Amino acid sequence: MSWKEKVNIVLPLLRNKYVITGLVFMVWIGFFDQNNLVDRFSLNSRISDLEKQRTHYQAQIEDNINRMEELKGSHENLEKFAREQYLMKRPDEELFIIIEE
């Protein structure tokens, strides 16, 4: 199909008032409207990112709840946690910290 044949097909369509109105409507919805397509795509990606963060934080909350229950369970667990996390020691002990690289 040559260029002239393509123009002969497209030109009558561009002169049709319904096609022009439809094209203007599509451009308006796509770029200028309050709920345009560009904003909708960016909001959808933000929603998916926030849902990923939500599942991550829910898993952290469950892990922390389990740790709290474990720490409340016995005095030995509380002492173990304090020694590991806060490097606490008894007065008659020496503490050696080994940093692996």
Backbone as ProteinMPNN parsed JSONL, in Angstrom:
{"seq_chain_A": "MSWKEKVNIVLPLLRNKYVITGLVFMVWIGFFDQNNLVDRFSLNSRISDLEKQRTHYQAQIEDNINRMEELKGSHENLEKFAREQYLMKRPDEELFIIIEE", "coords_chain_A": {"N_chain_A": [[0.849, -1.164, 0.0], [0.644, 2.119, -0.909], [1.824, 5.445, -0.048], [0.012, 7.427, -0.821], [-2.374, 6.01, -1.026], [-2.799, 5.371, 1.651], [-3.175, 7.931, 2.719], [-5.524, 8.601, 1.404], [-7.269, 6.951, 2.714], [-7.148, 7.731, 5.407], [-7.669, 10.503, 5.437], [-10.504, 11.043, 4.916], [-11.487, 10.054, 7.331], [-10.421, 11.822, 9.212], [-11.863, 14.075, 8.635], [-14.333, 13.552, 9.575], [-16.693, 14.45, 11.992], [-17.291, 12.976, 14.28], [-15.15, 11.239, 14.672], [-13.12, 13.106, 15.11], [-14.094, 14.273, 17.459], [-13.986, 12.032, 19.143], [-11.188, 11.547, 19.204], [-10.299, 13.955, 20.391], [-11.545, 13.66, 22.858], [-10.234, 11.345, 23.84], [-7.591, 12.324, 24.068], [-8.03, 14.31, 25.95], [-8.912, 12.793, 28.211], [-6.655, 11.225, 28.546], [-4.527, 12.993, 29.206], [-5.251, 15.583, 30.28], [-7.375, 15.543, 32.084], [-8.672, 15.395, 35.504], [-8.375, 12.855, 36.614], [-6.354, 11.604, 34.986], [-4.706, 9.314, 32.705], [-1.922, 9.059, 33.015], [-1.43, 9.873, 35.66], [-2.925, 7.914, 36.939], [-1.517, 5.542, 36.36], [0.898, 6.05, 37.706], [-0.076, 6.255, 40.319], [-1.051, 3.664, 40.683], [1.342, 2.197, 40.659], [2.501, 3.234, 42.944], [0.688, 2.347, 44.863], [1.108, -0.429, 44.726], [3.756, -0.537, 45.654], [3.37, 0.395, 48.278], [1.757, -1.633, 49.284], [3.566, -3.76, 49.289], [5.346, -2.796, 51.214], [3.621, -2.813, 53.37], [3.12, -5.579, 53.791], [5.708, -6.337, 54.465], [6.149, -4.899, 56.86], [4.112, -5.975, 58.43], [5.045, -8.584, 58.721], [7.354, -8.041, 60.201], [6.176, -7.048, 62.54], [4.821, -9.319, 63.502], [7.046, -10.941, 64.003], [8.317, -9.448, 66.012], [6.355, -9.558, 68.002], [6.428, -12.268, 68.59], [9.034, -12.413, 69.625], [8.731, -10.798, 71.911], [6.916, -12.322, 73.406], [8.532, -14.532, 73.87], [10.561, -13.356, 75.406], [9.132, -12.564, 77.647], [8.6, -14.985, 78.669], [10.613, -16.327, 80.246], [13.198, -15.704, 82.695], [15.781, -16.361, 81.93], [15.742, -16.213, 79.13], [15.362, -13.47, 78.801], [17.733, -12.488, 79.895], [19.58, -13.607, 78.116], [18.868, -12.287, 75.754], [19.482, -9.613, 76.46], [22.239, -9.83, 76.803], [23.095, -10.512, 74.205], [22.035, -8.512, 72.449], [22.486, -5.98, 73.645], [24.997, -6.103, 74.648], [25.483, -6.587, 77.365], [26.898, -7.473, 80.57], [27.901, -9.473, 83.348], [29.179, -8.313, 86.541], [31.585, -9.671, 87.192], [32.57, -10.667, 84.827], [34.326, -10.785, 81.674], [34.13, -9.261, 78.505], [34.392, -10.103, 75.157], [34.418, -8.861, 71.962], [33.935, -9.945, 68.76], [34.417, -9.041, 65.528], [33.357, -9.959, 62.468], [34.633, -9.885, 59.218]], "CA_chain_A": [[0.0, 0.0, 0.0], [1.489, 3.305, -1.051], [1.551, 6.553, 0.848], [-1.193, 8.115, -1.304], [-3.533, 5.185, -0.666], [-2.999, 5.532, 3.088], [-3.735, 9.27, 2.922], [-6.901, 8.56, 0.919], [-8.081, 6.256, 3.71], [-7.13, 8.468, 6.678], [-8.198, 11.85, 5.278], [-11.947, 11.139, 5.185], [-11.732, 9.818, 8.756], [-10.1, 13.036, 9.946], [-12.881, 15.075, 8.355], [-15.554, 13.14, 10.27], [-16.763, 15.148, 13.272], [-17.335, 12.004, 15.38], [-13.779, 10.767, 14.871], [-12.394, 14.218, 15.719], [-14.574, 14.37, 18.833], [-13.435, 10.884, 19.873], [-9.764, 11.786, 19.414], [-10.163, 15.017, 21.39], [-11.942, 13.056, 24.135], [-9.149, 10.457, 24.279], [-6.472, 13.148, 24.494], [-8.446, 14.959, 27.195], [-8.894, 11.784, 29.278], [-5.296, 10.718, 28.72], [-3.524, 13.924, 29.698], [-5.691, 16.818, 30.916], [-8.422, 15.322, 33.072], [-8.211, 15.261, 36.889], [-8.002, 11.444, 36.78], [-5.768, 11.204, 33.707], [-4.084, 7.991, 32.665], [-0.554, 9.132, 33.513], [-1.521, 9.865, 37.118], [-3.451, 6.619, 37.382], [-0.425, 4.558, 36.314], [1.834, 6.331, 38.795], [-0.734, 5.898, 41.582], [-1.089, 2.2, 40.786], [2.671, 1.713, 41.059], [2.678, 3.621, 44.362], [-0.137, 1.426, 45.665], [1.787, -1.724, 44.811], [4.904, -0.359, 46.553], [2.87, 0.497, 49.643], [1.292, -2.958, 49.706], [4.771, -4.526, 49.611], [5.813, -2.307, 52.512], [2.66, -3.265, 54.378], [3.374, -6.986, 54.108], [7.006, -6.385, 55.146], [5.988, -4.429, 58.235], [3.297, -6.947, 59.157], [5.933, -9.689, 59.091], [8.191, -7.567, 61.297], [5.339, -6.961, 63.744], [4.626, -10.68, 63.998], [8.33, -11.385, 64.55], [8.535, -8.75, 67.277], [5.408, -10.102, 68.982], [6.976, -13.564, 69.01], [10.185, -12.138, 70.491], [8.235, -10.298, 73.196], [6.366, -13.463, 74.139], [9.672, -15.34, 74.296], [11.247, -12.646, 76.48], [8.276, -12.585, 78.824], [8.471, -16.376, 79.097], [11.51, -16.712, 81.329], [14.274, -14.771, 83.022], [16.962, -16.756, 81.168], [15.612, -15.658, 77.774], [15.574, -12.032, 78.899], [19.168, -12.272, 80.106], [20.247, -13.946, 76.851], [18.598, -11.185, 74.821], [20.249, -8.442, 76.891], [23.658, -10.079, 76.537], [23.362, -10.522, 72.762], [21.669, -7.277, 71.758], [23.0, -4.771, 74.28], [26.349, -6.411, 75.107], [25.534, -6.497, 78.821], [27.684, -8.523, 81.199], [27.919, -9.482, 84.812], [30.358, -7.566, 87.021], [32.809, -10.47, 87.263], [32.862, -11.246, 83.509], [34.946, -9.968, 80.644], [33.393, -9.404, 77.239], [35.206, -9.98, 73.955], [33.59, -8.679, 70.783], [34.628, -10.357, 67.544], [33.744, -8.509, 64.352], [33.734, -10.73, 61.272], [34.63, -9.058, 58.009]], "C_chain_A": [[0.902, 1.238, 0.0], [1.022, 4.412, -0.094], [0.261, 7.274, 0.461], [-2.452, 7.327, -0.956], [-3.846, 5.302, 0.826], [-3.636, 6.884, 3.404], [-5.195, 9.291, 2.492], [-7.824, 7.842, 1.902], [-8.227, 7.098, 4.98], [-7.807, 9.827, 6.553], [-9.71, 11.937, 5.484], [-12.285, 10.886, 6.669], [-11.476, 11.077, 9.572], [-11.103, 14.155, 9.695], [-14.206, 14.75, 9.059], [-15.581, 13.77, 11.659], [-16.796, 14.186, 14.458], [-15.939, 11.452, 15.693], [-12.95, 11.856, 15.548], [-12.799, 14.36, 17.181], [-14.021, 13.23, 19.682], [-11.95, 11.062, 20.17], [-9.52, 12.864, 20.469], [-10.51, 14.47, 22.771], [-10.83, 12.155, 24.689], [-7.941, 11.254, 24.773], [-6.803, 13.829, 25.822], [-8.376, 13.989, 28.375], [-7.461, 11.338, 29.566], [-4.358, 11.686, 29.415], [-4.056, 15.082, 30.54], [-6.718, 16.643, 32.025], [-7.828, 15.192, 34.478], [-7.732, 13.833, 37.164], [-7.372, 10.914, 35.5], [-5.001, 9.888, 33.83], [-2.666, 7.996, 33.228], [-0.552, 9.081, 35.039], [-2.012, 8.523, 37.642], [-2.361, 5.546, 37.375], [0.568, 4.792, 37.449], [1.213, 5.987, 40.149], [-0.825, 4.39, 41.769], [0.265, 1.632, 41.19], [2.952, 2.069, 42.514], [1.888, 2.702, 45.276], [0.544, 0.084, 45.8], [3.012, -1.646, 45.713], [4.461, -0.313, 48.009], [2.345, -0.84, 50.156], [2.472, -3.869, 50.047], [5.328, -4.107, 50.963], [4.905, -2.796, 53.637], [2.908, -4.714, 54.763], [4.704, -7.134, 54.846], [6.852, -5.989, 56.611], [5.098, -5.358, 59.049], [4.137, -8.145, 59.582], [6.851, -9.279, 60.234], [7.406, -7.483, 62.605], [5.126, -8.345, 64.342], [5.91, -11.224, 64.623], [8.598, -10.732, 65.905], [7.577, -9.234, 68.363], [5.907, -11.44, 69.495], [8.176, -13.378, 69.929], [9.736, -11.673, 71.877], [7.664, -11.435, 74.04], [7.494, -14.351, 74.668], [10.403, -14.681, 75.465], [10.429, -12.63, 77.769], [8.191, -13.981, 79.437], [9.36, -16.741, 80.268], [12.612, -15.673, 81.505], [15.54, -15.09, 82.225], [16.911, -16.192, 79.745], [15.853, -14.158, 77.772], [17.056, -11.709, 79.071], [19.949, -12.557, 78.825], [20.069, -12.819, 75.833], [19.434, -9.959, 75.176], [21.729, -8.626, 76.602], [23.965, -9.982, 75.042], [23.123, -9.165, 72.111], [22.348, -6.04, 72.334], [24.379, -4.959, 74.907], [26.498, -6.221, 76.618], [26.311, -7.677, 79.386], [27.535, -8.42, 82.71], [29.193, -8.786, 85.295], [31.649, -8.371, 87.025], [33.196, -11.098, 85.926], [33.633, -10.245, 82.657], [34.252, -10.266, 79.327], [34.352, -9.171, 76.087], [34.282, -9.902, 72.755], [34.429, -9.001, 69.559], [33.817, -9.868, 66.354], [34.26, -9.277, 63.142], [33.617, -9.813, 60.055], [34.529, -9.897, 56.777]], "O_chain_A": [[1.809, 1.363, 0.824], [-0.017, 4.314, 0.559], [-0.5, 7.687, 1.336], [-3.482, 7.915, -0.628], [-5.012, 5.328, 1.222], [-4.526, 6.976, 4.25], [-6.02, 9.93, 3.144], [-9.028, 8.096, 1.919], [-9.312, 7.166, 5.559], [-8.466, 10.261, 7.497], [-10.164, 12.845, 6.181], [-13.253, 11.44, 7.191], [-12.214, 11.375, 10.511], [-11.175, 15.098, 10.483], [-15.097, 15.596, 9.122], [-14.62, 13.648, 12.419], [-16.363, 14.557, 15.549], [-15.602, 11.229, 16.855], [-12.168, 11.569, 16.454], [-11.944, 14.546, 18.047], [-13.628, 13.45, 20.827], [-11.502, 10.758, 21.276], [-8.653, 12.718, 21.331], [-9.835, 14.789, 23.75], [-10.528, 12.206, 25.881], [-7.335, 10.898, 25.784], [-5.955, 13.913, 26.71], [-7.836, 14.333, 29.427], [-7.106, 11.103, 30.721], [-3.47, 11.251, 30.148], [-3.356, 15.529, 31.449], [-6.896, 17.552, 32.835], [-6.638, 14.916, 34.633], [-6.758, 13.647, 37.894], [-7.805, 9.886, 34.979], [-4.697, 9.427, 34.93], [-2.255, 7.022, 33.859], [0.228, 8.342, 35.641], [-1.552, 8.056, 38.684], [-2.294, 4.728, 38.293], [1.026, 3.84, 38.082], [1.904, 5.481, 41.033], [-0.692, 3.892, 42.887], [0.331, 0.689, 41.978], [3.573, 1.29, 43.236], [2.367, 2.321, 46.345], [0.558, -0.49, 46.889], [3.287, -2.585, 46.46], [5.1, -0.911, 48.875], [2.477, -1.142, 51.342], [2.392, -4.662, 50.985], [5.733, -4.949, 51.764], [5.373, -3.146, 54.721], [2.906, -5.044, 55.95], [4.821, -7.961, 55.751], [7.367, -6.669, 57.499], [5.314, -5.512, 60.251], [3.96, -8.667, 60.683], [7.105, -10.074, 61.139], [7.934, -7.819, 63.665], [5.238, -8.523, 65.555], [5.864, -11.893, 65.656], [9.055, -11.395, 66.836], [7.96, -9.309, 69.53], [5.824, -11.722, 70.69], [8.323, -14.108, 70.909], [10.288, -12.099, 72.891], [7.902, -11.5, 75.246], [7.415, -14.861, 75.786], [10.816, -15.36, 76.405], [10.992, -12.68, 78.862], [7.764, -14.141, 80.58], [8.904, -17.405, 81.199], [12.914, -14.886, 80.608], [16.294, -14.18, 81.88], [17.929, -15.744, 79.218], [16.474, -13.628, 76.851], [17.568, -10.769, 78.464], [20.878, -11.822, 78.489], [21.014, -12.448, 75.136], [20.027, -9.335, 74.297], [22.404, -7.679, 76.198], [24.993, -9.424, 74.66], [23.935, -8.72, 71.3], [22.742, -5.146, 71.586], [24.871, -4.079, 75.613], [27.532, -5.745, 77.086], [26.379, -8.743, 78.773], [27.098, -7.404, 83.25], [30.169, -8.68, 84.552], [32.723, -7.79, 86.871], [34.061, -11.973, 85.887], [33.595, -9.037, 82.888], [33.837, -11.397, 79.074], [35.047, -8.156, 76.047], [33.449, -10.786, 72.555], [35.49, -8.416, 69.342], [32.656, -10.245, 66.194], [35.452, -9.246, 62.834], [32.644, -9.077, 59.891], [34.514, -9.364, 55.667]]}, "name": "protein", "num_of_chains": 1, "seq": "MSWKEKVNIVLPLLRNKYVITGLVFMVWIGFFDQNNLVDRFSLNSRISDLEKQRTHYQAQIEDNINRMEELKGSHENLEKFAREQYLMKRPDEELFIIIEE"}
